[in-house]
Amino acid sequence: MIVKRNSSEFKAVRDFVNEFVNDHSKMKYLKLFSLKPYEKLEKRILLHRNKKEEAVVFDLELEALQFNLLDAGHKLFKDEKSGLYYFKSSSASSSIEVPFQITKGLD
């Protein structure tokens, strides 16, 4: 399901991510995942499992998330079954970018 840029859900996601950038204590509420190009969401890998490398990898993926939220060329989608959000360049694209999940309810 596509999440339109002018929808309240898109704005809630964007506001949560922007708020998170200023307050890393909310790390437990944001899960970032990685995928190989053209793989399905079921093959996702949680990025911040390794505590030693957690901050670096998490910050890099967070930058990509922020960029995609600002870039009108990327469309935000939501997988209803898993609750994961992700970006694609178009609805027809099979390449999923920056999958993430917000575990705290969006206001």
Biopython code that builds the backbone (N, CA, C, O; Angstrom):
import numpy as np
from Bio.PDB.StructureBuilder import StructureBuilder

atoms = [
    (1, "MET", "N", (0.845, -1.177, 0.000)),
    (1, "MET", "CA", (0.000, 0.000, 0.000)),
    (1, "MET", "C", (0.891, 1.241, 0.000)),
    (1, "MET", "O", (1.819, 1.355, 0.801)),
    (2, "ILE", "N", (0.598, 2.151, -0.897)),
    (2, "ILE", "CA", (1.374, 3.390, -0.952)),
    (2, "ILE", "C", (0.855, 4.359, 0.113)),
    (2, "ILE", "O", (-0.349, 4.462, 0.350)),
    (3, "VAL", "N", (1.787, 5.061, 0.744)),
    (3, "VAL", "CA", (1.435, 6.071, 1.741)),
    (3, "VAL", "C", (1.698, 7.424, 1.080)),
    (3, "VAL", "O", (2.850, 7.801, 0.864)),
    (4, "LYS", "N", (0.649, 8.137, 0.766)),
    (4, "LYS", "CA", (0.774, 9.408, 0.045)),
    (4, "LYS", "C", (1.469, 10.464, 0.903)),
    (4, "LYS", "O", (1.296, 10.513, 2.120)),
    (5, "ARG", "N", (2.262, 11.307, 0.235)),
    (5, "ARG", "CA", (3.039, 12.340, 0.927)),
    (5, "ARG", "C", (2.185, 13.338, 1.694)),
    (5, "ARG", "O", (2.636, 13.889, 2.698)),
    (6, "ASN", "N", (0.981, 13.577, 1.247)),
    (6, "ASN", "CA", (0.132, 14.558, 1.934)),
    (6, "ASN", "C", (-0.793, 13.909, 2.969)),
    (6, "ASN", "O", (-1.665, 14.577, 3.525)),
    (7, "SER", "N", (-0.604, 12.603, 3.230)),
    (7, "SER", "CA", (-1.461, 11.915, 4.205)),
    (7, "SER", "C", (-0.962, 12.157, 5.628)),
    (7, "SER", "O", (0.204, 12.487, 5.844)),
    (8, "SER", "N", (-1.847, 11.990, 6.573)),
    (8, "SER", "CA", (-1.462, 12.160, 7.982)),
    (8, "SER", "C", (-0.483, 11.073, 8.412)),
    (8, "SER", "O", (0.366, 11.321, 9.268)),
    (9, "GLU", "N", (-0.582, 9.874, 7.839)),
    (9, "GLU", "CA", (0.356, 8.795, 8.191)),
    (9, "GLU", "C", (1.775, 9.136, 7.742)),
    (9, "GLU", "O", (2.727, 8.921, 8.491)),
    (10, "PHE", "N", (1.928, 9.668, 6.520)),
    (10, "PHE", "CA", (3.248, 10.057, 6.033)),
    (10, "PHE", "C", (3.838, 11.144, 6.937)),
    (10, "PHE", "O", (5.009, 11.083, 7.311)),
    (11, "LYS", "N", (3.028, 12.123, 7.275)),
    (11, "LYS", "CA", (3.501, 13.215, 8.131)),
    (11, "LYS", "C", (3.885, 12.705, 9.517)),
    (11, "LYS", "O", (4.849, 13.188, 10.110)),
    (12, "ALA", "N", (3.136, 11.733, 10.035)),
    (12, "ALA", "CA", (3.458, 11.156, 11.348)),
    (12, "ALA", "C", (4.785, 10.403, 11.294)),
    (12, "ALA", "O", (5.590, 10.506, 12.220)),
    (13, "VAL", "N", (5.021, 9.649, 10.224)),
    (13, "VAL", "CA", (6.291, 8.933, 10.058)),
    (13, "VAL", "C", (7.431, 9.933, 9.958)),
    (13, "VAL", "O", (8.443, 9.793, 10.644)),
    (14, "ARG", "N", (7.272, 10.942, 9.108)),
    (14, "ARG", "CA", (8.316, 11.960, 8.929)),
    (14, "ARG", "C", (8.613, 12.670, 10.239)),
    (14, "ARG", "O", (9.779, 12.869, 10.580)),
    (15, "ASP", "N", (7.581, 13.054, 10.978)),
    (15, "ASP", "CA", (7.778, 13.745, 12.254)),
    (15, "ASP", "C", (8.468, 12.847, 13.274)),
    (15, "ASP", "O", (9.322, 13.310, 14.029)),
    (16, "PHE", "N", (8.105, 11.570, 13.301)),
    (16, "PHE", "CA", (8.742, 10.635, 14.223)),
    (16, "PHE", "C", (10.234, 10.511, 13.915)),
    (16, "PHE", "O", (11.066, 10.547, 14.822)),
    (17, "VAL", "N", (10.566, 10.366, 12.634)),
    (17, "VAL", "CA", (11.979, 10.223, 12.239)),
    (17, "VAL", "C", (12.741, 11.505, 12.568)),
    (17, "VAL", "O", (13.855, 11.442, 13.088)),
    (18, "ASN", "N", (12.160, 12.660, 12.274)),
    (18, "ASN", "CA", (12.829, 13.927, 12.596)),
    (18, "ASN", "C", (13.023, 14.099, 14.096)),
    (18, "ASN", "O", (14.061, 14.592, 14.538)),
    (19, "GLU", "N", (12.046, 13.703, 14.866)),
    (19, "GLU", "CA", (12.148, 13.775, 16.325)),
    (19, "GLU", "C", (13.203, 12.793, 16.830)),
    (19, "GLU", "O", (13.950, 13.095, 17.760)),
    (20, "PHE", "N", (13.256, 11.630, 16.215)),
    (20, "PHE", "CA", (14.210, 10.608, 16.597)),
    (20, "PHE", "C", (15.640, 11.084, 16.404)),
    (20, "PHE", "O", (16.504, 10.807, 17.235)),
    (21, "VAL", "N", (15.899, 11.805, 15.303)),
    (21, "VAL", "CA", (17.244, 12.285, 14.996)),
    (21, "VAL", "C", (17.787, 13.131, 16.150)),
    (21, "VAL", "O", (18.983, 13.100, 16.440)),
    (22, "ASN", "N", (16.913, 13.874, 16.795)),
    (22, "ASN", "CA", (17.333, 14.732, 17.895)),
    (22, "ASN", "C", (17.336, 14.015, 19.251)),
    (22, "ASN", "O", (17.855, 14.549, 20.232)),
    (23, "ASP", "N", (16.766, 12.823, 19.308)),
    (23, "ASP", "CA", (16.654, 12.112, 20.581)),
    (23, "ASP", "C", (16.851, 10.612, 20.353)),
    (23, "ASP", "O", (15.884, 9.879, 20.143)),
    (24, "HIS", "N", (18.110, 10.159, 20.396)),
    (24, "HIS", "CA", (18.427, 8.753, 20.133)),
    (24, "HIS", "C", (17.914, 7.807, 21.217)),
    (24, "HIS", "O", (18.045, 6.591, 21.082)),
    (25, "SER", "N", (17.346, 8.335, 22.267)),
    (25, "SER", "CA", (16.800, 7.451, 23.306)),
    (25, "SER", "C", (15.601, 6.663, 22.775)),
    (25, "SER", "O", (15.164, 5.698, 23.402)),
    (26, "LYS", "N", (15.076, 7.070, 21.633)),
    (26, "LYS", "CA", (13.928, 6.386, 21.041)),
    (26, "LYS", "C", (14.357, 5.245, 20.117)),
    (26, "LYS", "O", (13.540, 4.715, 19.365)),
    (27, "MET", "N", (15.640, 4.863, 20.172)),
    (27, "MET", "CA", (16.160, 3.824, 19.299)),
    (27, "MET", "C", (15.340, 2.542, 19.388)),
    (27, "MET", "O", (15.197, 1.829, 18.395)),
    (28, "LYS", "N", (14.812, 2.249, 20.547)),
    (28, "LYS", "CA", (14.042, 1.017, 20.712)),
    (28, "LYS", "C", (12.721, 1.047, 19.940)),
    (28, "LYS", "O", (12.096, 0.005, 19.743)),
    (29, "TYR", "N", (12.296, 2.222, 19.508)),
    (29, "TYR", "CA", (11.033, 2.354, 18.777)),
    (29, "TYR", "C", (11.201, 2.343, 17.262)),
    (29, "TYR", "O", (10.211, 2.301, 16.533)),
    (30, "LEU", "N", (12.443, 2.379, 16.779)),
    (30, "LEU", "CA", (12.703, 2.407, 15.346)),
    (30, "LEU", "C", (13.623, 1.254, 14.984)),
    (30, "LEU", "O", (14.751, 1.172, 15.471)),
    (31, "LYS", "N", (13.140, 0.367, 14.132)),
    (31, "LYS", "CA", (13.947, -0.759, 13.669)),
    (31, "LYS", "C", (14.267, -0.541, 12.200)),
    (31, "LYS", "O", (13.371, -0.346, 11.379)),
    (32, "LEU", "N", (15.553, -0.577, 11.879)),
    (32, "LEU", "CA", (15.991, -0.422, 10.498)),
    (32, "LEU", "C", (16.479, -1.771, 9.984)),
    (32, "LEU", "O", (17.142, -2.520, 10.702)),
    (33, "PHE", "N", (16.145, -2.069, 8.741)),
    (33, "PHE", "CA", (16.486, -3.350, 8.142)),
    (33, "PHE", "C", (17.277, -3.137, 6.859)),
    (33, "PHE", "O", (17.309, -2.037, 6.306)),
    (34, "SER", "N", (17.905, -4.192, 6.404)),
    (34, "SER", "CA", (18.634, -4.168, 5.153)),
    (34, "SER", "C", (18.159, -5.318, 4.279)),
    (34, "SER", "O", (17.745, -6.366, 4.775)),
    (35, "LEU", "N", (18.226, -5.105, 2.979)),
    (35, "LEU", "CA", (17.873, -6.127, 1.992)),
    (35, "LEU", "C", (18.881, -6.078, 0.856)),
    (35, "LEU", "O", (19.422, -5.018, 0.539)),
    (36, "LYS", "N", (19.131, -7.226, 0.246)),
    (36, "LYS", "CA", (19.879, -7.228, -1.001)),
    (36, "LYS", "C", (18.931, -6.707, -2.079)),
    (36, "LYS", "O", (17.715, -6.848, -1.954)),
    (37, "PRO", "N", (19.480, -6.107, -3.137)),
    (37, "PRO", "CA", (18.601, -5.583, -4.192)),
    (37, "PRO", "C", (17.625, -6.639, -4.712)),
    (37, "PRO", "O", (18.005, -7.783, -4.960)),
    (38, "TYR", "N", (16.410, -6.252, -4.865)),
    (38, "TYR", "CA", (15.325, -7.050, -5.434)),
    (38, "TYR", "C", (14.893, -8.241, -4.587)),
    (38, "TYR", "O", (14.229, -9.142, -5.100)),
    (39, "GLU", "N", (15.249, -8.270, -3.314)),
    (39, "GLU", "CA", (14.762, -9.331, -2.435)),
    (39, "GLU", "C", (13.437, -8.912, -1.809)),
    (39, "GLU", "O", (13.110, -7.726, -1.752)),
    (40, "LYS", "N", (12.697, -9.879, -1.351)),
    (40, "LYS", "CA", (11.402, -9.641, -0.715)),
    (40, "LYS", "C", (11.603, -9.226, 0.742)),
    (40, "LYS", "O", (12.658, -9.477, 1.325)),
    (41, "LEU", "N", (10.593, -8.594, 1.319)),
    (41, "LEU", "CA", (10.656, -8.128, 2.709)),
    (41, "LEU", "C", (10.929, -9.255, 3.699)),
    (41, "LEU", "O", (11.524, -9.024, 4.752)),
    (42, "GLU", "N", (10.503, -10.460, 3.373)),
    (42, "GLU", "CA", (10.696, -11.587, 4.281)),
    (42, "GLU", "C", (12.177, -11.900, 4.504)),
    (42, "GLU", "O", (12.521, -12.550, 5.491)),
    (43, "LYS", "N", (13.056, -11.453, 3.611)),
    (43, "LYS", "CA", (14.496, -11.717, 3.716)),
    (43, "LYS", "C", (15.240, -10.593, 4.447)),
    (43, "LYS", "O", (16.470, -10.548, 4.424)),
    (44, "ARG", "N", (14.518, -9.711, 5.076)),
    (44, "ARG", "CA", (15.134, -8.547, 5.733)),
    (44, "ARG", "C", (16.056, -8.979, 6.872)),
    (44, "ARG", "O", (15.871, -10.027, 7.491)),
    (45, "ILE", "N", (17.060, -8.129, 7.123)),
    (45, "ILE", "CA", (18.021, -8.359, 8.200)),
    (45, "ILE", "C", (17.993, -7.140, 9.106)),
    (45, "ILE", "O", (18.158, -6.013, 8.639)),
    (46, "LEU", "N", (17.785, -7.357, 10.390)),
    (46, "LEU", "CA", (17.795, -6.263, 11.352)),
    (46, "LEU", "C", (19.211, -5.710, 11.438)),
    (46, "LEU", "O", (20.160, -6.467, 11.641)),
    (47, "LEU", "N", (19.362, -4.395, 11.287)),
    (47, "LEU", "CA", (20.697, -3.794, 11.211)),
    (47, "LEU", "C", (21.396, -3.633, 12.549)),
    (47, "LEU", "O", (22.612, -3.810, 12.617)),
    (48, "HIS", "N", (20.699, -3.313, 13.587)),
    (48, "HIS", "CA", (21.390, -2.980, 14.828)),
    (48, "HIS", "C", (21.350, -4.105, 15.857)),
    (48, "HIS", "O", (20.977, -3.903, 17.013)),
    (49, "ARG", "N", (21.744, -5.293, 15.408)),
    (49, "ARG", "CA", (21.871, -6.427, 16.321)),
    (49, "ARG", "C", (23.236, -6.449, 16.992)),
    (49, "ARG", "O", (23.356, -6.787, 18.170)),
    (50, "ASN", "N", (24.259, -6.088, 16.232)),
    (50, "ASN", "CA", (25.620, -6.106, 16.740)),
    (50, "ASN", "C", (25.904, -4.797, 17.477)),
    (50, "ASN", "O", (26.037, -3.748, 16.847)),
    (51, "LYS", "N", (25.995, -4.853, 18.795)),
    (51, "LYS", "CA", (26.158, -3.643, 19.611)),
    (51, "LYS", "C", (27.428, -2.867, 19.257)),
    (51, "LYS", "O", (27.445, -1.638, 19.321)),
    (52, "LYS", "N", (28.484, -3.580, 18.885)),
    (52, "LYS", "CA", (29.760, -2.930, 18.584)),
    (52, "LYS", "C", (29.651, -1.990, 17.378)),
    (52, "LYS", "O", (30.196, -0.886, 17.395)),
    (53, "GLU", "N", (28.953, -2.428, 16.348)),
    (53, "GLU", "CA", (28.846, -1.646, 15.116)),
    (53, "GLU", "C", (27.499, -0.938, 14.992)),
    (53, "GLU", "O", (27.212, -0.302, 13.978)),
    (54, "GLU", "N", (26.703, -1.053, 16.004)),
    (54, "GLU", "CA", (25.328, -0.554, 15.959)),
    (54, "GLU", "C", (25.225, 0.910, 15.560)),
    (54, "GLU", "O", (24.462, 1.244, 14.653)),
    (55, "ALA", "N", (25.954, 1.769, 16.198)),
    (55, "ALA", "CA", (25.802, 3.209, 15.981)),
    (55, "ALA", "C", (26.150, 3.616, 14.550)),
    (55, "ALA", "O", (25.430, 4.407, 13.941)),
    (56, "VAL", "N", (27.232, 3.091, 14.018)),
    (56, "VAL", "CA", (27.666, 3.485, 12.676)),
    (56, "VAL", "C", (26.665, 3.036, 11.622)),
    (56, "VAL", "O", (26.231, 3.838, 10.795)),
    (57, "VAL", "N", (26.303, 1.779, 11.646)),
    (57, "VAL", "CA", (25.369, 1.240, 10.661)),
    (57, "VAL", "C", (24.005, 1.906, 10.794)),
    (57, "VAL", "O", (23.385, 2.273, 9.796)),
    (58, "PHE", "N", (23.549, 2.057, 12.014)),
    (58, "PHE", "CA", (22.247, 2.670, 12.256)),
    (58, "PHE", "C", (22.222, 4.104, 11.737)),
    (58, "PHE", "O", (21.257, 4.508, 11.088)),
    (59, "ASP", "N", (23.267, 4.876, 12.014)),
    (59, "ASP", "CA", (23.308, 6.266, 11.561)),
    (59, "ASP", "C", (23.329, 6.381, 10.036)),
    (59, "ASP", "O", (22.703, 7.280, 9.474)),
    (60, "LEU", "N", (24.042, 5.482, 9.370)),
    (60, "LEU", "CA", (24.068, 5.501, 7.903)),
    (60, "LEU", "C", (22.683, 5.210, 7.325)),
    (60, "LEU", "O", (22.238, 5.881, 6.394)),
    (61, "GLU", "N", (22.024, 4.229, 7.871)),
    (61, "GLU", "CA", (20.691, 3.883, 7.369)),
    (61, "GLU", "C", (19.682, 4.971, 7.729)),
    (61, "GLU", "O", (18.754, 5.229, 6.962)),
    (62, "LEU", "N", (19.850, 5.607, 8.876)),
    (62, "LEU", "CA", (18.979, 6.700, 9.274)),
    (62, "LEU", "C", (19.113, 7.876, 8.306)),
    (62, "LEU", "O", (18.119, 8.524, 7.978)),
    (63, "GLU", "N", (20.334, 8.154, 7.848)),
    (63, "GLU", "CA", (20.535, 9.214, 6.854)),
    (63, "GLU", "C", (19.800, 8.887, 5.555)),
    (63, "GLU", "O", (19.189, 9.766, 4.947)),
    (64, "ALA", "N", (19.859, 7.631, 5.133)),
    (64, "ALA", "CA", (19.153, 7.216, 3.919)),
    (64, "ALA", "C", (17.646, 7.362, 4.107)),
    (64, "ALA", "O", (16.938, 7.771, 3.187)),
    (65, "LEU", "N", (17.161, 7.028, 5.294)),
    (65, "LEU", "CA", (15.735, 7.170, 5.599)),
    (65, "LEU", "C", (15.318, 8.633, 5.522)),
    (65, "LEU", "O", (14.297, 8.955, 4.915)),
    (66, "GLN", "N", (16.092, 9.510, 6.126)),
    (66, "GLN", "CA", (15.781, 10.942, 6.084)),
    (66, "GLN", "C", (15.784, 11.458, 4.644)),
    (66, "GLN", "O", (14.894, 12.209, 4.244)),
    (67, "PHE", "N", (16.787, 11.051, 3.876)),
    (67, "PHE", "CA", (16.887, 11.493, 2.480)),
    (67, "PHE", "C", (15.646, 11.071, 1.699)),
    (67, "PHE", "O", (15.063, 11.876, 0.972)),
    (68, "ASN", "N", (15.244, 9.814, 1.848)),
    (68, "ASN", "CA", (14.091, 9.315, 1.104)),
    (68, "ASN", "C", (12.790, 9.994, 1.516)),
    (68, "ASN", "O", (11.894, 10.168, 0.690)),
    (69, "LEU", "N", (12.679, 10.376, 2.779)),
    (69, "LEU", "CA", (11.481, 11.098, 3.221)),
    (69, "LEU", "C", (11.392, 12.476, 2.579)),
    (69, "LEU", "O", (10.295, 12.988, 2.353)),
    (70, "LEU", "N", (12.536, 13.076, 2.287)),
    (70, "LEU", "CA", (12.563, 14.408, 1.674)),
    (70, "LEU", "C", (12.493, 14.364, 0.149)),
    (70, "LEU", "O", (12.043, 15.317, -0.486)),
    (71, "ASP", "N", (12.941, 13.254, -0.432)),
    (71, "ASP", "CA", (13.029, 13.139, -1.887)),
    (71, "ASP", "C", (11.693, 12.698, -2.485)),
    (71, "ASP", "O", (11.217, 11.596, -2.216)),
    (72, "ALA", "N", (11.097, 13.570, -3.298)),
    (72, "ALA", "CA", (9.809, 13.256, -3.917)),
    (72, "ALA", "C", (9.921, 12.120, -4.937)),
    (72, "ALA", "O", (8.903, 11.578, -5.368)),
    (73, "GLY", "N", (11.134, 11.758, -5.324)),
    (73, "GLY", "CA", (11.343, 10.665, -6.265)),
    (73, "GLY", "C", (11.195, 9.292, -5.631)),
    (73, "GLY", "O", (11.160, 8.281, -6.332)),
    (74, "HIS", "N", (11.108, 9.254, -4.322)),
    (74, "HIS", "CA", (10.921, 7.985, -3.614)),
    (74, "HIS", "C", (9.516, 7.951, -3.022)),
    (74, "HIS", "O", (9.065, 8.910, -2.396)),
    (75, "LYS", "N", (8.844, 6.840, -3.231)),
    (75, "LYS", "CA", (7.487, 6.652, -2.705)),
    (75, "LYS", "C", (7.550, 5.779, -1.458)),
    (75, "LYS", "O", (8.263, 4.776, -1.430)),
    (76, "LEU", "N", (6.800, 6.165, -0.426)),
    (76, "LEU", "CA", (6.732, 5.386, 0.805)),
    (76, "LEU", "C", (5.601, 4.368, 0.692)),
    (76, "LEU", "O", (4.483, 4.700, 0.298)),
    (77, "PHE", "N", (5.910, 3.136, 1.042)),
    (77, "PHE", "CA", (4.933, 2.054, 1.023)),
    (77, "PHE", "C", (4.865, 1.424, 2.405)),
    (77, "PHE", "O", (5.793, 1.534, 3.206)),
    (78, "LYS", "N", (3.738, 0.759, 2.664)),
    (78, "LYS", "CA", (3.582, 0.043, 3.925)),
    (78, "LYS", "C", (3.077, -1.364, 3.625)),
    (78, "LYS", "O", (2.101, -1.546, 2.897)),
    (79, "ASP", "N", (3.750, -2.346, 4.191)),
    (79, "ASP", "CA", (3.295, -3.719, 4.093)),
    (79, "ASP", "C", (2.318, -3.948, 5.233)),
    (79, "ASP", "O", (2.713, -3.971, 6.399)),
    (80, "GLU", "N", (1.058, -4.114, 4.906)),
    (80, "GLU", "CA", (0.009, -4.236, 5.929)),
    (80, "GLU", "C", (0.213, -5.454, 6.835)),
    (80, "GLU", "O", (-0.083, -5.402, 8.028)),
    (81, "LYS", "N", (0.714, -6.534, 6.269)),
    (81, "LYS", "CA", (0.867, -7.772, 7.017)),
    (81, "LYS", "C", (1.926, -7.644, 8.122)),
    (81, "LYS", "O", (1.689, -8.036, 9.264)),
    (82, "SER", "N", (3.087, -7.095, 7.774)),
    (82, "SER", "CA", (4.188, -7.015, 8.735)),
    (82, "SER", "C", (4.276, -5.664, 9.441)),
    (82, "SER", "O", (4.936, -5.547, 10.474)),
    (83, "GLY", "N", (3.613, -4.638, 8.890)),
    (83, "GLY", "CA", (3.703, -3.301, 9.468)),
    (83, "GLY", "C", (4.979, -2.573, 9.094)),
    (83, "GLY", "O", (5.278, -1.524, 9.665)),
    (84, "LEU", "N", (5.737, -3.104, 8.148)),
    (84, "LEU", "CA", (6.986, -2.479, 7.711)),
    (84, "LEU", "C", (6.716, -1.384, 6.694)),
    (84, "LEU", "O", (5.831, -1.504, 5.846)),
    (85, "TYR", "N", (7.489, -0.322, 6.793)),
    (85, "TYR", "CA", (7.492, 0.733, 5.791)),
    (85, "TYR", "C", (8.737, 0.530, 4.928)),
    (85, "TYR", "O", (9.737, -0.022, 5.387)),
    (86, "TYR", "N", (8.667, 0.982, 3.669)),
    (86, "TYR", "CA", (9.819, 0.903, 2.789)),
    (86, "TYR", "C", (9.603, 1.879, 1.636)),
    (86, "TYR", "O", (8.501, 2.387, 1.426)),
    (87, "PHE", "N", (10.667, 2.125, 0.905)),
    (87, "PHE", "CA", (10.614, 3.049, -0.225)),
    (87, "PHE", "C", (10.853, 2.299, -1.525)),
    (87, "PHE", "O", (11.563, 1.294, -1.565)),
    (88, "LYS", "N", (10.243, 2.811, -2.588)),
    (88, "LYS", "CA", (10.489, 2.352, -3.949)),
    (88, "LYS", "C", (10.481, 3.588, -4.835)),
    (88, "LYS", "O", (9.869, 4.600, -4.493)),
    (89, "SER", "N", (11.159, 3.507, -5.970)),
    (89, "SER", "CA", (11.166, 4.655, -6.880)),
    (89, "SER", "C", (9.843, 4.784, -7.623)),
    (89, "SER", "O", (9.490, 5.869, -8.085)),
    (90, "SER", "N", (9.104, 3.670, -7.740)),
    (90, "SER", "CA", (7.768, 3.695, -8.345)),
    (90, "SER", "C", (7.017, 2.449, -7.899)),
    (90, "SER", "O", (7.612, 1.512, -7.367)),
    (91, "SER", "N", (5.728, 2.442, -8.115)),
    (91, "SER", "CA", (4.917, 1.283, -7.736)),
    (91, "SER", "C", (5.334, 0.033, -8.491)),
    (91, "SER", "O", (5.235, -1.074, -7.962)),
    (92, "ALA", "N", (5.797, 0.199, -9.719)),
    (92, "ALA", "CA", (6.174, -0.940, -10.555)),
    (92, "ALA", "C", (7.557, -1.490, -10.227)),
    (92, "ALA", "O", (7.879, -2.612, -10.618)),
    (93, "SER", "N", (8.371, -0.729, -9.523)),
    (93, "SER", "CA", (9.732, -1.158, -9.198)),
    (93, "SER", "C", (9.713, -2.360, -8.251)),
    (93, "SER", "O", (8.889, -2.435, -7.339)),
    (94, "SER", "N", (10.632, -3.293, -8.481)),
    (94, "SER", "CA", (10.726, -4.445, -7.583)),
    (94, "SER", "C", (11.818, -4.247, -6.539)),
    (94, "SER", "O", (11.997, -5.087, -5.658)),
    (95, "SER", "N", (12.534, -3.157, -6.634)),
    (95, "SER", "CA", (13.620, -2.867, -5.697)),
    (95, "SER", "C", (13.091, -2.121, -4.468)),
    (95, "SER", "O", (12.558, -1.017, -4.584)),
    (96, "ILE", "N", (13.243, -2.731, -3.301)),
    (96, "ILE", "CA", (12.797, -2.145, -2.038)),
    (96, "ILE", "C", (13.987, -1.460, -1.376)),
    (96, "ILE", "O", (15.070, -2.038, -1.286)),
    (97, "GLU", "N", (13.787, -0.234, -0.915)),
    (97, "GLU", "CA", (14.871, 0.530, -0.288)),
    (97, "GLU", "C", (14.498, 0.916, 1.136)),
    (97, "GLU", "O", (13.340, 1.225, 1.417)),
    (98, "VAL", "N", (15.454, 0.901, 2.013)),
    (98, "VAL", "CA", (15.377, 1.376, 3.390)),
    (98, "VAL", "C", (14.126, 0.864, 4.131)),
    (98, "VAL", "O", (13.297, 1.664, 4.563)),
    (99, "PRO", "N", (13.992, -0.426, 4.275)),
    (99, "PRO", "CA", (12.852, -0.918, 5.057)),
    (99, "PRO", "C", (13.026, -0.570, 6.538)),
    (99, "PRO", "O", (14.127, -0.652, 7.081)),
    (100, "PHE", "N", (11.921, -0.180, 7.180)),
    (100, "PHE", "CA", (11.976, 0.173, 8.595)),
    (100, "PHE", "C", (10.633, -0.074, 9.245)),
    (100, "PHE", "O", (9.611, -0.221, 8.575)),
    (101, "GLN", "N", (10.657, -0.117, 10.554)),
    (101, "GLN", "CA", (9.427, -0.342, 11.327)),
    (101, "GLN", "C", (9.436, 0.575, 12.524)),
    (101, "GLN", "O", (10.462, 0.733, 13.186)),
    (102, "ILE", "N", (8.307, 1.177, 12.803)),
    (102, "ILE", "CA", (8.138, 1.991, 14.004)),
    (102, "ILE", "C", (7.290, 1.181, 14.956)),
    (102, "ILE", "O", (6.139, 0.862, 14.660)),
    (103, "THR", "N", (7.862, 0.849, 16.103)),
    (103, "THR", "CA", (7.165, -0.038, 17.037)),
    (103, "THR", "C", (6.330, 0.709, 18.048)),
    (103, "THR", "O", (5.516, 0.104, 18.747)),
    (104, "LYS", "N", (6.515, 2.013, 18.140)),
    (104, "LYS", "CA", (5.687, 2.841, 19.027)),
    (104, "LYS", "C", (4.568, 3.412, 18.177)),
    (104, "LYS", "O", (4.798, 3.796, 17.030)),
    (105, "GLY", "N", (3.362, 3.473, 18.719)),
    (105, "GLY", "CA", (2.227, 4.002, 17.958)),
    (105, "GLY", "C", (2.463, 5.403, 17.469)),
    (105, "GLY", "O", (2.941, 6.258, 18.215)),
    (106, "LEU", "N", (2.129, 5.645, 16.216)),
    (106, "LEU", "CA", (2.254, 6.989, 15.641)),
    (106, "LEU", "C", (1.049, 7.808, 16.052)),
    (106, "LEU", "O", (-0.087, 7.339, 15.985)),
    (107, "ASP", "N", (1.304, 9.033, 16.476)),
    (107, "ASP", "CA", (0.210, 9.917, 16.902)),
    (107, "ASP", "C", (-0.343, 10.681, 15.728)),
    (107, "ASP", "O", (-1.270, 11.475, 15.889)),
]
sb = StructureBuilder()
sb.init_structure("model")
sb.init_model(0)
sb.init_chain("A")
sb.init_seg("    ")
for serial, (resi, resn, name, xyz) in enumerate(atoms, 1):
    if name == "N":
        sb.init_residue(resn, " ", resi, " ")
    sb.init_atom(name, np.array(xyz, "f"), 0.0, 1.0, " ", f" {name:<3s}", serial, name[0])
structure = sb.get_structure()
